[in-house]
Amino acid sequence: MTADGPVGGASAEDLAQAVLRRRLRLPDYFVDPVLVEDVARDGDVYLVTVRTQAGALEQVTLDHARLRAARASAADTALVVPAGRLFLLVESARIRLAYAFDPHFAVSLSGVDAHGGRRGHP
């Protein structure tokens, strides 16, 4: 059918929504999987904004067939991350939560004496 009608069982709008906020493989453009941040349709092509593994935003133009193929490559399984990165994630969450209960937590971590060396003095 036309680009406005169903193609391969999914309309163009459904396909755009299906890939949004999903991790896809686009081997013609990127070595690693990318996260789809935004999809805009422009005629017969899609302008797809993705976030790379390095955190950079990139924009690629895909036709319906390539976007459908990328959707089929969507990673639904959990990714294995290095232990160091997982530790940083957990540690950052711990520090964020600690700050919610103690606003001076950052000062205590930095080694700065918040009392100016006057501990025990009024």
MDAnalysis code that builds the backbone (N, CA, C; Angstrom):
import MDAnalysis as mda
import numpy as np

u = mda.Universe.empty(366, n_residues=122, atom_resindex=np.repeat(np.arange(122), 3), trajectory=True)
u.add_TopologyAttr("name", ["N", "CA", "C"] * 122)
u.add_TopologyAttr("resid", np.arange(1, 123))
u.add_TopologyAttr("resname", ["MET", "THR", "ALA", "ASP", "GLY", "PRO", "VAL", "GLY", "GLY", "ALA", "SER", "ALA", "GLU", "ASP", "LEU", "ALA", "GLN", "ALA", "VAL", "LEU", "ARG", "ARG", "ARG", "LEU", "ARG", "LEU", "PRO", "ASP", "TYR", "PHE", "VAL", "ASP", "PRO", "VAL", "LEU", "VAL", "GLU", "ASP", "VAL", "ALA", "ARG", "ASP", "GLY", "ASP", "VAL", "TYR", "LEU", "VAL", "THR", "VAL", "ARG", "THR", "GLN", "ALA", "GLY", "ALA", "LEU", "GLU", "GLN", "VAL", "THR", "LEU", "ASP", "HIS", "ALA", "ARG", "LEU", "ARG", "ALA", "ALA", "ARG", "ALA", "SER", "ALA", "ALA", "ASP", "THR", "ALA", "LEU", "VAL", "VAL", "PRO", "ALA", "GLY", "ARG", "LEU", "PHE", "LEU", "LEU", "VAL", "GLU", "SER", "ALA", "ARG", "ILE", "ARG", "LEU", "ALA", "TYR", "ALA", "PHE", "ASP", "PRO", "HIS", "PHE", "ALA", "VAL", "SER", "LEU", "SER", "GLY", "VAL", "ASP", "ALA", "HIS", "GLY", "GLY", "ARG", "ARG", "GLY", "HIS", "PRO"])
u.atoms.positions = np.array([
    [0.834, -1.189, 0.000],
    [0.000, 0.000, 0.000],
    [0.874, 1.245, 0.000],
    [0.283, 2.378, 0.231],
    [1.030, 3.631, 0.237],
    [1.758, 3.793, 1.555],
    [2.568, 4.861, 1.624],
    [3.308, 5.138, 2.850],
    [2.369, 5.519, 3.984],
    [1.144, 5.980, 3.659],
    [0.208, 6.356, 4.698],
    [-0.572, 5.157, 5.228],
    [-0.630, 4.104, 4.467],
    [-1.404, 2.940, 4.871],
    [-0.536, 1.892, 5.524],
    [-1.157, 0.773, 5.902],
    [-0.384, -0.286, 6.540],
    [0.637, -0.887, 5.595],
    [1.809, -1.070, 6.108],
    [2.880, -1.720, 5.361],
    [3.434, -2.799, 6.269],
    [3.375, -4.016, 5.827],
    [3.893, -5.103, 6.646],
    [3.136, -5.279, 7.937],
    [1.847, -4.918, 7.977],
    [1.031, -5.129, 9.155],
    [1.036, -3.979, 10.143],
    [1.824, -2.935, 9.897],
    [1.870, -1.818, 10.838],
    [1.835, -0.511, 10.066],
    [1.044, 0.436, 10.566],
    [1.009, 1.738, 9.921],
    [2.294, 2.499, 10.253],
    [2.534, 3.573, 9.521],
    [3.745, 4.359, 9.723],
    [3.794, 4.939, 11.126],
    [2.655, 5.408, 11.630],
    [2.604, 5.988, 12.968],
    [2.850, 4.924, 14.032],
    [2.279, 3.727, 13.820],
    [2.494, 2.631, 14.767],
    [3.961, 2.227, 14.809],
    [4.603, 2.206, 13.663],
    [6.012, 1.840, 13.602],
    [6.861, 2.876, 14.332],
    [6.554, 4.145, 14.114],
    [7.303, 5.211, 14.783],
    [7.152, 5.103, 16.298],
    [5.955, 4.825, 16.775],
    [5.735, 4.685, 18.215],
    [6.397, 3.424, 18.765],
    [6.460, 2.372, 17.957],
    [7.024, 1.109, 18.413],
    [8.530, 1.189, 18.659],
    [9.226, 2.059, 17.951],
    [10.682, 2.152, 18.119],
    [11.089, 3.236, 19.112],
    [10.157, 4.086, 19.501],
    [10.459, 5.189, 20.411],
    [10.901, 4.655, 21.770],
    [12.012, 5.213, 22.303],
    [12.591, 4.841, 23.588],
    [12.998, 3.368, 23.654],
    [13.413, 2.827, 22.527],
    [13.908, 1.447, 22.476],
    [15.342, 1.458, 21.986],
    [16.067, 0.457, 22.374],
    [17.455, 0.320, 21.947],
    [17.474, -0.517, 20.677],
    [17.993, 0.093, 19.591],
    [18.006, -0.560, 18.285],
    [19.429, -0.706, 17.767],
    [19.569, -1.629, 16.840],
    [20.844, -1.771, 16.127],
    [20.677, -1.150, 14.746],
    [21.553, -0.216, 14.421],
    [21.589, 0.408, 13.094],
    [23.008, 0.219, 12.553],
    [23.322, -0.981, 12.047],
    [24.706, -1.294, 11.675],
    [25.262, -0.438, 10.547],
    [24.408, 0.142, 9.719],
    [24.907, 1.009, 8.643],
    [25.357, 2.368, 9.167],
    [24.972, 2.691, 10.406],
    [25.270, 4.003, 10.957],
    [26.145, 3.953, 12.214],
    [25.889, 2.972, 13.087],
    [26.571, 2.923, 14.385],
    [27.059, 1.509, 14.676],
    [28.171, 1.425, 15.384],
    [28.741, 0.129, 15.739],
    [27.925, -0.506, 16.864],
    [27.580, 0.280, 17.880],
    [26.843, -0.213, 19.043],
    [25.361, 0.103, 18.919],
    [24.518, -0.572, 19.686],
    [23.095, -0.223, 19.691],
    [22.893, 1.214, 20.175],
    [21.836, 1.846, 19.698],
    [21.524, 3.223, 20.062],
    [20.116, 3.278, 20.639],
    [19.844, 4.306, 21.443],
    [18.535, 4.509, 22.045],
    [17.775, 5.543, 21.227],
    [16.572, 5.215, 20.777],
    [15.773, 6.130, 19.964],
    [15.128, 7.161, 20.881],
    [15.455, 8.430, 20.672],
    [14.915, 9.527, 21.476],
    [13.678, 10.150, 20.830],
    [13.673, 10.240, 19.481],
    [12.554, 10.891, 18.792],
    [12.464, 10.355, 17.373],
    [11.235, 10.291, 16.866],
    [11.003, 9.869, 15.483],
    [10.041, 10.862, 14.856],
    [10.444, 11.465, 13.739],
    [9.585, 12.396, 13.004],
    [9.475, 11.900, 11.567],
    [8.273, 11.886, 11.074],
    [8.044, 11.412, 9.711],
    [8.073, 12.601, 8.757],
    [8.795, 12.434, 7.670],
    [8.887, 13.482, 6.656],
    [8.680, 12.826, 5.295],
    [7.434, 12.771, 4.870],
    [7.115, 12.119, 3.606],
    [7.279, 10.624, 3.726],
    [8.163, 10.066, 2.899],
    [8.390, 8.623, 2.904],
    [9.537, 8.185, 3.803],
    [10.168, 9.119, 4.489],
    [11.298, 8.779, 5.347],
    [11.027, 9.207, 6.787],
    [11.832, 8.668, 7.674],
    [11.745, 9.002, 9.095],
    [13.038, 9.679, 9.514],
    [12.925, 10.778, 10.238],
    [14.085, 11.439, 10.833],
    [14.160, 10.929, 12.267],
    [15.151, 10.114, 12.542],
    [15.260, 9.426, 13.822],
    [16.415, 10.033, 14.623],
    [16.095, 10.542, 15.812],
    [17.109, 11.080, 16.711],
    [17.454, 9.986, 17.713],
    [18.741, 9.663, 17.792],
    [19.188, 8.577, 18.660],
    [20.264, 9.073, 19.612],
    [20.400, 8.371, 20.730],
    [21.477, 8.638, 21.677],
    [22.451, 7.470, 21.603],
    [23.709, 7.794, 21.342],
    [24.729, 6.755, 21.204],
    [25.177, 6.270, 22.580],
    [25.995, 5.232, 22.599],
    [26.526, 4.704, 23.853],
    [27.359, 5.761, 24.583],
    [27.978, 6.666, 23.819],
    [28.792, 7.724, 24.417],
    [27.945, 8.868, 24.959],
    [26.629, 8.838, 24.693],
    [25.734, 9.871, 25.196],
    [25.450, 10.991, 24.220],
    [26.041, 10.947, 23.035],
    [25.835, 11.995, 22.042],
    [24.519, 11.782, 21.295],
    [23.853, 12.872, 20.950],
    [22.642, 12.796, 20.139],
    [23.023, 12.882, 18.670],
    [22.498, 11.979, 17.882],
    [22.734, 11.946, 16.438],
    [21.389, 11.820, 15.741],
    [21.332, 12.262, 14.493],
    [20.104, 12.138, 13.712],
    [20.396, 11.382, 12.425],
    [19.560, 10.385, 12.137],
    [19.711, 9.599, 10.925],
    [18.387, 9.589, 10.187],
    [18.456, 9.386, 8.888],
    [17.264, 9.310, 8.051],
    [17.104, 7.867, 7.593],
    [15.929, 7.292, 7.874],
    [15.667, 5.903, 7.516],
    [14.382, 5.811, 6.713],
    [14.357, 4.882, 5.757],
    [13.088, 4.624, 5.064],
    [12.302, 3.593, 5.877],
    [11.085, 3.305, 5.435],
    [10.196, 2.427, 6.184],
    [10.801, 1.030, 6.363],
    [11.404, 0.499, 5.310],
    [11.965, -0.857, 5.378],
    [13.107, -0.940, 6.389],
    [13.999, 0.055, 6.395],
    [15.124, 0.031, 7.336],
    [14.657, 0.225, 8.767],
    [13.652, 1.081, 8.974],
    [13.141, 1.281, 10.320],
    [12.455, 0.008, 10.826],
    [11.742, -0.666, 9.941],
    [11.093, -1.923, 10.321],
    [12.147, -2.985, 10.647],
    [13.226, -3.037, 9.878],
    [14.311, -3.981, 10.154],
    [14.993, -3.645, 11.481],
    [15.166, -2.355, 11.752],
    [15.772, -1.944, 13.018],
    [14.871, -2.319, 14.188],
    [13.578, -2.194, 14.003],
    [12.621, -2.571, 15.044],
    [12.742, -4.064, 15.366],
    [12.975, -4.860, 14.334],
    [13.131, -6.300, 14.548],
    [14.403, -6.598, 15.352],
    [15.380, -5.693, 15.316],
    [16.628, -5.906, 16.040],
    [16.592, -5.332, 17.446],
    [15.441, -4.822, 17.854],
    [15.334, -4.178, 19.165],
    [15.784, -5.128, 20.263],
    [16.580, -4.613, 21.162],
    [17.106, -5.427, 22.263],
    [16.104, -5.461, 23.403],
    [15.414, -6.566, 23.539],
    [14.472, -6.730, 24.639],
    [15.117, -7.407, 25.833],
    [16.307, -7.919, 25.639],
    [16.978, -8.619, 26.717],
    [17.845, -7.656, 27.512],
    [18.172, -8.053, 28.706],
    [19.020, -7.232, 29.561],
    [20.437, -7.216, 29.015],
    [21.073, -6.092, 29.126],
    [22.459, -5.973, 28.686],
    [23.388, -6.252, 29.856],
    [24.514, -6.841, 29.576],
    [25.529, -7.064, 30.594],
    [26.378, -5.807, 30.653],
    [26.479, -5.230, 31.838],
    [27.280, -4.022, 32.007],
    [28.489, -4.355, 32.868],
    [29.570, -3.632, 32.668],
    [30.742, -3.853, 33.515],
    [30.420, -3.551, 34.982],
    [31.027, -4.277, 35.879],
    [30.755, -4.122, 37.308],
    [31.049, -2.704, 37.791],
    [32.075, -2.083, 37.259],
    [32.420, -0.714, 37.662],
    [31.313, 0.276, 37.344],
    [30.681, 0.120, 36.193],
    [29.580, 1.016, 35.825],
    [28.363, 0.795, 36.722],
    [28.086, -0.459, 37.045],
    [26.967, -0.752, 37.937],
    [27.228, -0.176, 39.317],
    [28.464, -0.282, 39.791],
    [28.818, 0.295, 41.077],
    [28.590, 1.806, 41.076],
    [28.990, 2.485, 39.997],
    [28.789, 3.932, 39.919],
    [27.309, 4.300, 39.928],
    [26.495, 3.501, 39.259],
    [25.058, 3.752, 39.261],
    [24.473, 3.623, 40.662],
    [24.821, 2.548, 41.340],
    [24.308, 2.323, 42.691],
    [24.839, 3.386, 43.649],
    [26.103, 3.724, 43.524],
    [26.699, 4.730, 44.402],
    [26.064, 6.100, 44.185],
    [25.795, 6.470, 42.930],
    [25.166, 7.766, 42.671],
    [23.750, 7.801, 43.234],
    [23.030, 6.692, 43.149],
    [21.682, 6.644, 43.738],
    [21.769, 6.751, 45.252],
    [22.756, 6.111, 45.854],
    [22.924, 6.180, 47.310],
    [23.210, 7.603, 47.766],
    [24.070, 8.289, 47.042],
    [24.408, 9.665, 47.411],
    [23.205, 10.583, 47.219],
    [22.462, 10.388, 46.136],
    [21.266, 11.200, 45.899],
    [20.244, 11.000, 47.017],
    [20.044, 9.760, 47.429],
    [19.093, 9.485, 48.503],
    [19.598, 10.009, 49.842],
    [20.903, 9.916, 50.094],
    [21.462, 10.421, 51.345],
    [21.264, 11.925, 51.436],
    [21.404, 12.629, 50.344],
    [21.224, 14.078, 50.344],
    [19.791, 14.448, 50.702],
    [18.824, 13.611, 50.326],
    [17.423, 13.896, 50.640],
    [17.198, 13.922, 52.149],
    [17.988, 13.167, 52.898],
    [17.819, 13.116, 54.349],
    [18.789, 14.026, 55.096],
    [19.918, 14.357, 54.476],
    [20.928, 15.197, 55.121],
    [21.494, 16.172, 54.095],
    [21.007, 17.417, 54.078],
    [21.463, 18.391, 53.075],
    [22.960, 18.709, 53.161],
    [23.601, 18.435, 54.286],
    [25.029, 18.705, 54.439],
    [25.880, 17.483, 54.106],
    [25.267, 16.486, 53.493],
    [25.963, 15.246, 53.164],
    [27.134, 15.493, 52.215],
    [26.960, 16.368, 51.223],
    [28.034, 16.651, 50.266],
    [29.235, 17.256, 50.979],
    [28.997, 18.081, 51.978],
    [30.090, 18.687, 52.735],
    [30.835, 17.606, 53.509],
    [30.092, 16.664, 54.083],
    [30.753, 15.614, 54.855],
    [31.576, 14.702, 53.947],
    [31.176, 14.539, 52.694],
    [31.936, 13.716, 51.754],
    [33.205, 14.415, 51.279],
    [33.163, 15.742, 51.191],
    [34.280, 16.474, 50.603],
    [35.453, 16.637, 51.563],
    [35.242, 16.386, 52.846],
    [36.319, 16.560, 53.814],
    [36.441, 17.990, 54.292],
    [35.523, 18.855, 53.901],
    [35.533, 20.246, 54.341],
    [34.917, 20.307, 55.729],
    [35.570, 21.022, 56.614],
    [35.035, 21.186, 57.967],
    [33.982, 22.280, 57.924],
    [32.732, 21.905, 58.033],
    [31.625, 22.857, 57.914],
    [31.588, 23.840, 59.070],
    [32.232, 23.509, 60.191],
    [32.203, 24.378, 61.366],
    [33.455, 25.245, 61.462],
    [34.311, 25.188, 60.484],
    [35.509, 26.026, 60.469],
    [36.515, 25.674, 61.557],
    [36.549, 24.422, 61.977],
    [37.503, 24.003, 62.991],
    [37.087, 24.381, 64.389],
    [35.841, 24.778, 64.584],
    [35.369, 25.229, 65.893],
    [34.495, 24.180, 66.550],
    [34.747, 22.947, 66.346],
    [33.918, 21.909, 66.953],
    [34.046, 21.971, 68.471],
    [32.919, 21.869, 69.116],
    [32.907, 21.890, 70.566],
    [32.879, 23.296, 71.134],
    [33.051, 24.301, 70.276],
    [32.993, 25.687, 70.746],
    [31.681, 26.285, 70.293],
    [31.065, 27.098, 71.172],
    [29.763, 27.702, 70.802],
    [29.863, 28.715, 69.715],
])
